[in-house]
């Protein structure tokens, strides 16, 4: 035993076994005992306890990692249409949320030929791009506002541009002749 470690009591051992049998996670048990999760996990394993398998769901069993069956596709579509998050679906299917998110994206893509025709899950509509033209503040020295045909690239008003050309300096160096 380590120098600063506090030994587990028989009551704590009984609590660990009881809560595990009730389906609690190691983290929940650790919070109930006021101890670190790792110490509770190690003690529980020394006592011969194992974590209970996840609760039974209506999810089809995973038959092969990385591949989804038509039944799994149907389950994902059904749960997603019901408003479940990727994490909730992943817990039910015992896989990662990113695998579910990737599968939903694949099922929702327009050219995909999934095992299940997906109607409920649709890709989010793309945001409309604002028109490029608009009013901007001149960066050529005057600081005035002018209408630019391309707000992102044309940021010097025609008057400042003419002044820069009059100074005979390259545009990159002409600030305020």
Buried (B, 14 or more C-beta within 10 A) or exposed (E): EEEEEEEBEEEBBEBBBEBBEEEBBBEBBBEBBEBEBEBBBEBBEEEEBEEEEEEEEEBBEBEEEEEBBEBBBBBBBBBBEEEBEBEBBBBBBEBEBEBBBEBBEEBBEEEEEBEBEBEEBEEEEEEEEEEEEEEBEBEBBBEEEBEBEEBEEBBBBEBBBEBBEEEEEEEEEBEEE
